[in-house]
């Protein structure tokens, strides 16, 4: 019986040479790219990874602001945090602020973008007016609205004929911070919506109009579905930013917690524990808890987005 041994089919010399050349160029590109990425990685590790790891370590100690005599205490800081009513109140204030700001700023940014997109005259002026407050520093915006909300000399009560103690009553203090934030930050979301609106093909609206669709139907059937991804991005960014609210709430209350602590947010409470009470270990522990909450919100948003995309396929 005769057997035939398998023969190895060799690629042509020219093909091997081309493949090796591509491989060499790819390796060289990776090496060159690594040098460009290295400065960022160094800074990221120095200012993000290392502080995070350091904070995790300090959360298991009783470290004070001087850094001397830090002893390992295990999970005591986390156990204390679970029973800390002030911490839960501060988290509730941040969540309440987020629930007010996110839907309002999403709707307002969309409406302003629609107005700026469809208006015919002085488009640049409208866009500038809607976006320019976002360029102001947080302290400037907060001080401006602190003066506007002043019961005696402020324009808010004077223009609307009110007598509301905006900044001294716990029922209105956080609402004043919300109004300030809406005016100050809506420009960023407005810009995202405006850019997305300009990317929608005009022939879609023309075809819908020929089919008899009115302005409302065109917005509901064309505009909103095509802006779904931008809306998800705006909501996600606003949630993450609103949960970390700090600047405007602190400045408007002259660096205090507000009437009966009504505007004390989670970030402010962490600052008070670390730099006022000098409890760096405990402040690190509640910071890690807040980090976990923020990460959970971000991961939940990614999971919902992925499921929605898979359902739409």
ZAMARGU-4260 file (C-alpha; in steps of 0.2 Angstrom, whole numbers, plus 5000, padded with zeros to 4 digits):
<rodrens>
0) 5000/5000/5000 | 5007/5017/4995 | 5005/5032/5006 | 5007/5050/5000 | 5015/5061/5013
5) 5007/5078/5014 | 5016/5092/5006 | 5018/5109/5014 | 5012/5123/5002 | 5023/5138/5004
10) 5017/5155/5001 | 5025/5164/4987 | 5041/5174/4992 | 5033/5190/4987 | 5018/5187/4998
15) 5029/5182/5013 | 5039/5198/5011 | 5023/5209/5011 | 5016/5200/5026 | 5032/5202/5036
20) 5033/5220/5031 | 5016/5224/5037 | 5020/5215/5054 | 5036/5225/5056 | 5027/5241/5052
25) 5013/5237/5064 | 5026/5233/5078 | 5035/5250/5074 | 5018/5259/5075 | 5014/5251/5092
30) 5031/5256/5099 | 5029/5274/5092 | 5012/5275/5099 | 5017/5269/5116 | 5029/5284/5117
35) 5015/5296/5114 | 5003/5287/5126 | 5016/5286/5140 | 5015/5304/5146 | 4996/5302/5149
40) 4998/5285/5157 | 5011/5292/5169 | 5000/5307/5174 | 4985/5296/5175 | 4994/5284/5187
45) 5001/5298/5197 | 4985/5309/5199 | 4971/5296/5198 | 4977/5278/5201 | 4989/5282/5216
50) 4976/5294/5225 | 4963/5281/5223 | 4974/5267/5230 | 4980/5279/5244 | 4962/5283/5248
55) 4957/5265/5249 | 4972/5262/5261 | 4967/5277/5272 | 4949/5271/5273 | 4955/5257/5284
60) 4965/5268/5296 | 4961/5282/5309 | 4973/5294/5300 | 4971/5312/5304 | 4975/5327/5293
65) 4993/5328/5300 | 4997/5310/5294 | 5005/5305/5310 | 5000/5290/5320 | 4988/5282/5307
70) 4983/5265/5314 | 4974/5251/5305 | 4956/5249/5311 | 4949/5238/5298 | 4931/5241/5293
75) 4927/5252/5308 | 4925/5268/5297 | 4913/5259/5285 | 4903/5253/5300 | 4902/5270/5307
80) 4897/5277/5290 | 4882/5265/5289 | 4875/5273/5305 | 4880/5291/5301 | 4864/5300/5298
85) 4873/5316/5292 | 4881/5306/5278 | 4864/5299/5273 | 4856/5316/5274 | 4870/5323/5263
90) 4868/5309/5250 | 4849/5312/5250 | 4852/5331/5246 | 4864/5326/5232 | 4851/5313/5225
95) 4837/5326/5227 | 4847/5339/5218 | 4850/5326/5204 | 4832/5322/5202 | 4827/5340/5200
100) 4842/5345/5188 | 4843/5330/5176 | 4826/5330/5168 | 4824/5349/5169 | 4841/5352/5160
105) 4838/5338/5147 | 4821/5345/5142 | 4827/5364/5143 | 4843/5360/5133 | 4832/5351/5119
110) 4820/5365/5118 | 4833/5379/5117 | 4842/5368/5104 | 4826/5367/5093 | 4824/5386/5095
115) 4842/5390/5090 | 4841/5377/5075 | 4825/5383/5067 | 4826/5402/5071 | 4830/5412/5055
120) 4837/5428/5061 | 4853/5431/5072 | 4856/5413/5074 | 4874/5416/5081 | 4867/5428/5094
125) 4854/5415/5101 | 4867/5402/5102 | 4880/5414/5110 | 4866/5419/5123 | 4862/5401/5127
130) 4880/5394/5128 | 4889/5409/5136 | 4884/5406/5154 | 4893/5389/5154 | 4909/5398/5151
135) 4908/5407/5168 | 4917/5400/5183 | 4906/5392/5196 | 4910/5405/5209 | 4905/5419/5197
140) 4888/5411/5193 | 4885/5407/5211 | 4889/5424/5217 | 4878/5432/5204 | 4863/5421/5208
145) 4866/5424/5227 | 4864/5442/5224 | 4848/5439/5213 | 4840/5429/5226 | 4844/5441/5240
150) 4827/5445/5248 | 4831/5464/5250 | 4840/5469/5234 | 4838/5454/5223 | 4829/5455/5206
155) 4820/5438/5207 | 4808/5443/5221 | 4807/5461/5214 | 4803/5456/5196 | 4790/5442/5201
160) 4783/5451/5216 | 4788/5438/5228 | 4794/5438/5246 | 4803/5421/5246 | 4818/5419/5258
165) 4827/5409/5245 | 4844/5406/5254 | 4838/5406/5272 | 4823/5394/5271 | 4827/5375/5270
170) 4812/5373/5259 | 4819/5385/5245 | 4838/5384/5248 | 4841/5368/5237 | 4828/5375/5224
175) 4839/5391/5222 | 4854/5380/5219 | 4845/5370/5206 | 4839/5386/5197 | 4857/5393/5197
180) 4864/5376/5190 | 4851/5376/5176 | 4855/5393/5170 | 4874/5390/5172 | 4876/5373/5164
185) 4862/5371/5152 | 4873/5378/5138 | 4884/5362/5137 | 4869/5350/5134 | 4862/5363/5122
190) 4877/5362/5112 | 4877/5343/5111 | 4859/5344/5105 | 4862/5358/5093 | 4876/5348/5085
195) 4865/5332/5084 | 4851/5342/5076 | 4862/5349/5062 | 4867/5331/5058 | 4850/5325/5054
200) 4847/5325/5035 | 4835/5338/5029 | 4827/5326/5016 | 4819/5316/5030 | 4809/5331/5035
205) 4805/5335/5017 | 4799/5318/5014 | 4788/5318/5030 | 4781/5335/5025 | 4776/5328/5008
210) 4767/5314/5017 | 4757/5326/5027 | 4766/5326/5043 | 4764/5341/5054 | 4778/5349/5064
215) 4773/5339/5080 | 4773/5322/5070 | 4790/5326/5062 | 4798/5330/5079 | 4790/5314/5087
220) 4794/5302/5073 | 4810/5309/5066 | 4819/5321/5078 | 4817/5312/5095 | 4821/5295/5089
225) 4837/5301/5080 | 4842/5311/5095 | 4840/5295/5107 | 4859/5292/5109 | 4862/5311/5112
230) 4848/5311/5125 | 4856/5296/5134 | 4873/5304/5134 | 4866/5320/5141 | 4857/5311/5155
235) 4872/5301/5159 | 4883/5316/5160 | 4871/5326/5170 | 4868/5312/5183 | 4887/5310/5186
240) 4889/5329/5187 | 4874/5332/5198 | 4878/5319/5211 | 4895/5328/5213 | 4887/5345/5215
245) 4898/5356/5227 | 4904/5373/5221 | 4888/5382/5218 | 4879/5375/5234 | 4894/5380/5245
250) 4897/5397/5238 | 4879/5402/5238 | 4878/5398/5256 | 4894/5407/5260 | 4904/5391/5263
255) 4891/5384/5275 | 4879/5369/5274 | 4864/5380/5272 | 4848/5382/5283 | 4847/5367/5294
260) 4860/5358/5283 | 4848/5359/5268 | 4861/5361/5255 | 4875/5350/5262 | 4879/5338/5248
265) 4889/5322/5249 | 4905/5330/5243 | 4904/5345/5255 | 4901/5333/5270 | 4917/5323/5264
270) 4926/5339/5264 | 4920/5344/5282 | 4925/5327/5289 | 4942/5328/5281 | 4947/5346/5283
275) 4936/5352/5297 | 4935/5337/5309 | 4952/5332/5303 | 4946/5314/5301 | 4955/5309/5285
280) 4952/5290/5287 | 4934/5292/5289 | 4933/5305/5275 | 4942/5292/5264 | 4930/5279/5269
285) 4914/5289/5264 | 4923/5294/5248 | 4926/5276/5243 | 4907/5273/5246 | 4903/5288/5235
290) 4915/5281/5222 | 4906/5265/5222 | 4889/5273/5220 | 4895/5284/5205 | 4903/5268/5197
295) 4887/5258/5200 | 4877/5272/5191 | 4889/5273/5177 | 4888/5254/5174 | 4870/5253/5176
300) 4868/5266/5162 | 4880/5256/5151 | 4870/5240/5154 | 4854/5248/5150 | 4861/5256/5134
305) 4868/5239/5128 | 4852/5230/5131 | 4842/5244/5122 | 4854/5242/5107 | 4853/5224/5107
310) 4834/5225/5108 | 4833/5237/5093 | 4843/5225/5082
</rodrens>
